[in-house]
Amino acid sequence: MIDQSMIKKYDLSDAYSSIRQLPNQIDQVLDEVKNITYPQSYYDADCIVISGMGGSVYSYYIISSLFAHTLKKPLIAVNDYKLPSFLPRKTLFLGSSYSGSTEETIATTNSAIKNKYKVTAVTTGGVLGDLMKQNQLPFYQFEPRFNPCGQPRVGIGYMIFGTILILEKLKYLSFNFEELESSIDLLKNKDDEIQQKAHDLKNTLKDAMIILVASEHLSGVVHSGRNQINETAKVLAEYHLIPELNHHLMEGLTYPKDKKLLFIFYNSPFYYERNHRRFEVTKKVLSQQKISFLDVSFEAHNKIEEFLLYLQFGSYLSFFLGIDYGVDPSKIPWVDYFKKELAK
């Protein structure tokens, strides 16, 4: 049973409510992005750039894996102050910053405007929003009504789906809207089940370094899950992808001998058949090396349903793990300290 008294004690900014409202965040984006008007030139780009940091660039990892086979143009992530020199003249640039004040994203957006790329953005406002307005550029500015906590990593419905729906509107990717809408309904109906599944794992994960493992369309979900465990639970976590990890990581598990690792496998019936076999053999390797692992799976009818279930699972897992460690899941003291030092 989920201990509500522990949540009340440590969750001082109400991250719990923000996580629970992921379906409402997505519904809001669906209602709002359709009202944005883009010039015809935005429909004719040779490449797409998403520039952002942390939770504001989850969209890149999600889109590049979930829509790998329907994305119609090359997609590039920029996690720095400068744009690559090889970008073509007809580049669609999307600045992604929840706060609108991320300095790296502001720098790249200014460069994109100077280079006369097709510039848009997803943000709550801030400096990025001002840049868009000053240059009369189309963008998605949202009011985060369903994120009372205010932290970007629990407002992921806005950032991920703001970008997905802009790219769909501009015809750079496609998906079945009926599947998406039914997936949102499923997410609402399965909320208690997802919470309980995440909550039940927290004791198993205590005092371990967590390694998330996925493949194909779920690759972006373990990226966001890793970041959330780092920030929300204050726990060291990483992720690796199959089949790539089979070509190096297994040899790297031998030393040091006193490590405490726990692998979490994100399973899916939609993986390529050969990757199913790789998951099985990878677990055999871990067993022989006496490294703990556990499996997670959800019953889903399609990849979008499955993606959303795992996305929400990752948020709850990081939340309950943080509560179990006795930390406020919203506070990021070391990130705040770093920013203050950097500003000196």
C-alpha positions in Angstrom: 0.0 0.0 0.0 1.2 3.5 -0.9 2.0 5.5 2.3 0.3 8.9 1.7 1.8 10.2 5.0 5.3 9.8 3.6 4.3 11.6 0.5 2.8 14.5 2.5 6.0 14.7 4.6 8.5 14.9 1.8 6.7 16.0 -1.3 6.5 19.7 -0.3 6.0 21.0 -3.9 3.4 18.4 -4.9 5.4 16.6 -7.6 3.0 13.7 -7.1 0.0 15.6 -8.5 2.1 16.8 -11.5 3.0 13.2 -12.3 -0.6 12.0 -12.0 -1.7 14.8 -14.4 0.4 13.6 -17.4 -2.7 12.7 -19.4 -4.2 16.1 -18.7 -1.0 17.8 -19.9 -1.1 15.8 -23.2 -4.8 16.7 -23.6 -4.0 20.4 -23.2 -1.3 20.2 -25.8 -3.6 18.4 -28.2 -6.1 21.3 -27.8 -3.6 24.1 -28.2 -1.0 23.1 -30.9 -3.7 22.7 -33.6 -4.3 26.5 -33.3 -0.7 27.5 -34.2 -0.2 28.7 -37.8 3.1 28.1 -39.6 4.3 29.7 -42.9 4.4 27.3 -45.8 8.2 27.4 -45.9 8.2 25.6 -42.5 6.8 22.5 -44.3 9.9 22.3 -46.5 13.0 21.6 -44.4 15.9 19.3 -45.2 16.7 18.6 -41.5 15.2 19.1 -38.0 17.2 20.4 -35.0 15.9 20.2 -31.4 18.0 22.3 -29.1 17.5 21.8 -25.3 18.9 20.5 -22.1 17.7 18.0 -19.5 14.0 17.4 -19.4 13.5 19.9 -22.2 15.2 17.7 -24.7 13.4 14.4 -23.9 11.4 15.0 -27.0 14.5 14.3 -29.2 15.1 10.9 -27.6 11.5 9.9 -27.7 10.9 11.0 -31.3 14.1 9.5 -32.7 13.1 6.1 -31.2 9.3 6.0 -31.1 9.0 7.4 -34.6 12.2 6.1 -36.1 10.3 4.5 -39.1 7.9 7.3 -39.9 10.2 10.4 -39.4 10.6 12.0 -42.8 13.7 14.1 -42.3 17.0 13.7 -40.3 16.6 14.7 -36.7 19.5 16.2 -34.7 19.8 17.1 -31.0 22.0 20.0 -29.9 22.9 20.0 -26.2 25.4 22.8 -26.3 25.9 26.6 -27.0 26.8 26.2 -30.7 25.0 24.8 -33.7 26.8 22.3 -36.0 28.4 23.9 -39.0 27.0 21.3 -41.4 23.3 22.2 -41.0 21.7 22.9 -44.4 20.1 26.3 -45.2 16.6 24.8 -45.0 16.8 23.7 -41.4 13.8 23.6 -39.1 15.1 24.6 -35.7 13.1 24.0 -32.5 14.3 25.7 -29.3 13.0 23.6 -26.4 13.1 25.1 -22.9 10.4 24.7 -20.3 11.5 27.9 -18.4 12.6 29.8 -21.5 15.8 30.7 -19.7 18.1 27.9 -20.5 21.3 29.6 -21.6 22.5 27.0 -24.0 19.1 27.0 -25.8 19.0 30.8 -25.9 22.4 30.9 -27.5 21.5 28.3 -30.2 18.2 30.0 -30.9 19.9 33.3 -31.5 22.3 31.6 -33.9 19.4 29.9 -35.7 17.6 33.3 -36.1 20.8 34.8 -37.4 21.2 32.0 -39.9 17.6 32.5 -41.0 16.6 29.0 -40.3 12.9 28.1 -39.9 12.7 28.8 -36.1 10.1 27.7 -33.7 10.0 26.8 -30.0 8.2 25.1 -27.1 8.3 27.0 -23.8 6.3 28.6 -21.0 7.8 32.0 -22.0 10.9 33.6 -20.5 13.7 34.9 -22.7 13.0 32.3 -25.4 9.4 33.4 -25.6 10.5 37.0 -25.9 12.9 36.1 -28.7 10.1 34.4 -30.6 7.8 37.4 -30.2 10.4 40.0 -31.0 11.2 38.2 -34.3 7.5 37.4 -35.0 8.2 33.7 -35.2 5.5 31.0 -34.6 5.9 28.9 -31.5 4.1 27.0 -28.8 3.9 28.9 -25.5 1.9 27.0 -22.9 0.5 27.7 -19.4 1.5 24.7 -17.3 -2.0 24.3 -15.7 -1.4 20.7 -14.9 2.1 20.9 -13.4 1.6 22.5 -9.9 5.1 21.4 -8.9 6.7 23.6 -11.6 9.6 21.3 -12.3 10.2 20.6 -16.0 10.8 16.8 -15.5 7.2 16.4 -14.2 5.8 18.6 -16.9 7.0 16.2 -19.6 3.6 16.0 -21.3 4.0 19.6 -22.4 7.6 19.3 -23.7 7.4 15.9 -25.4 4.0 16.3 -27.0 4.4 19.9 -27.8 7.3 18.9 -30.1 5.7 15.8 -31.4 2.5 17.6 -32.4 4.4 20.5 -34.0 6.3 18.0 -36.2 3.1 16.1 -37.0 1.4 19.4 -37.9 4.3 20.2 -40.3 4.1 16.7 -41.8 7.5 15.5 -40.7 6.1 12.5 -38.8 2.8 10.7 -38.6 0.8 8.7 -36.2 -2.7 7.5 -35.6 -4.6 10.1 -33.5 -7.2 7.6 -32.5 -4.4 5.4 -31.0 -3.0 8.4 -29.2 -6.4 9.4 -27.7 -7.2 5.8 -26.6 -3.7 5.6 -25.1 -4.3 8.7 -23.0 -7.6 7.1 -21.8 -5.7 3.9 -21.0 -3.1 5.9 -19.0 -5.8 7.4 -16.9 -7.5 4.1 -16.3 -4.3 2.3 -15.4 -2.9 5.0 -13.1 -3.3 3.0 -9.9 -1.7 -0.1 -11.5 1.3 1.9 -12.8 1.8 3.6 -9.4 1.6 0.3 -7.5 4.1 -1.4 -9.9 6.6 1.4 -9.4 6.0 1.6 -5.6 6.5 -2.2 -5.2 10.0 -2.0 -6.7 11.4 0.8 -4.4 12.7 -1.5 -1.6 14.4 -3.7 -4.2 16.2 -0.7 -5.6 17.4 0.8 -2.3 21.2 1.4 -2.2 21.8 0.0 -5.7 23.1 1.7 -8.8 20.3 1.3 -11.3 20.8 0.3 -15.0 17.8 0.7 -17.2 17.7 -1.5 -20.3 15.4 -1.1 -23.4 15.5 -1.3 -27.1 14.0 0.2 -30.3 10.9 2.3 -29.7 11.5 2.4 -25.9 15.0 3.8 -26.1 13.9 7.3 -25.4 11.9 6.3 -22.4 14.9 4.9 -20.6 16.8 8.2 -21.3 14.1 10.2 -19.6 13.8 7.5 -16.8 17.5 7.7 -16.1 17.4 11.5 -15.8 14.3 11.4 -13.5 16.0 8.9 -11.2 19.0 11.1 -11.0 17.1 14.3 -10.4 14.0 13.2 -8.5 15.4 10.3 -6.4 19.0 11.7 -6.2 20.2 8.2 -7.2 23.0 7.2 -9.5 21.4 5.6 -12.5 22.3 4.9 -16.2 20.8 3.3 -19.2 22.0 1.0 -22.0 20.3 -0.2 -25.2 20.1 -3.6 -26.7 21.7 -4.6 -29.1 24.5 -2.1 -28.5 25.2 -3.1 -24.9 25.9 -6.7 -26.0 29.0 -5.4 -27.8 30.8 -3.9 -24.8 29.0 -3.6 -21.5 29.0 -7.3 -20.5 32.8 -7.4 -20.3 32.7 -4.2 -18.2 30.7 -5.9 -15.4 33.6 -7.9 -14.1 35.3 -5.2 -11.9 35.2 -3.8 -9.3 33.9 -6.8 -7.4 32.2 -4.8 -4.6 29.7 -3.0 -6.9 26.0 -3.2 -6.2 24.2 -3.0 -9.5 20.6 -3.7 -10.4 19.4 -3.9 -14.0 15.8 -3.1 -14.9 14.7 -4.6 -18.3 11.9 -2.8 -20.1 10.3 -5.7 -22.0 8.0 -5.4 -25.0 6.3 -7.8 -27.4 6.9 -5.3 -30.1 10.6 -5.6 -30.2 12.3 -7.2 -33.2 12.5 -11.0 -32.8 16.3 -11.1 -32.6 16.3 -8.5 -29.8 14.0 -10.7 -27.8 16.6 -13.4 -27.9 19.3 -10.8 -26.9 17.3 -9.8 -23.8 17.2 -13.5 -22.7 20.9 -14.1 -23.2 21.8 -10.8 -21.5 19.9 -11.9 -18.4 21.8 -15.2 -18.5 25.1 -13.3 -18.5 24.0 -11.2 -15.5 23.0 -14.3 -13.6 26.3 -15.9 -14.2 28.1 -12.8 -13.0 25.8 -12.7 -9.9 24.3 -9.3 -10.9 20.7 -8.7 -9.9 18.1 -7.8 -12.4 14.3 -7.5 -12.7 11.8 -7.4 -15.5 9.0 -4.8 -16.1 6.3 -5.3 -18.6 2.9 -3.7 -19.5 0.0 -5.1 -21.5 -0.5 -2.7 -24.4 -2.1 -2.9 -27.9 0.4 -0.8 -29.7 3.7 1.0 -29.3 2.2 4.4 -28.3 0.2 2.8 -25.5 3.3 1.0 -24.3 5.5 4.1 -24.5 3.1 6.1 -22.4 2.8 3.4 -19.8 6.6 3.2 -19.4 6.9 7.0 -19.5 4.6 7.3 -16.5 6.1 4.3 -14.8 9.5 6.0 -14.9 8.2 9.2 -13.3 6.5 7.2 -10.5 9.5 5.0 -9.9 11.8 8.0 -9.4 9.3 9.7 -7.2 8.7 6.7 -4.8 12.4 5.9 -4.7 13.1 9.5 -3.7 10.4 9.5 -1.0 11.8 6.2 0.3 15.2 7.9 0.7 13.6 10.7 2.6 14.2 13.5 0.1 12.0 16.2 -1.4 11.6 15.0 -5.0 11.3 18.5 -6.3 14.4 20.0 -4.9 17.6 19.9 -6.9 20.2 21.4 -4.5 23.3 20.5 -6.4 22.0 21.8 -9.7 21.0 25.0 -8.0 24.4 25.3 -6.3 26.1 24.7 -9.7 24.1 27.4 -11.3 24.9 29.9 -8.6 28.6 29.1 -8.9 28.5 29.4 -12.6 26.9 32.8 -12.4 29.7 34.3 -10.3 
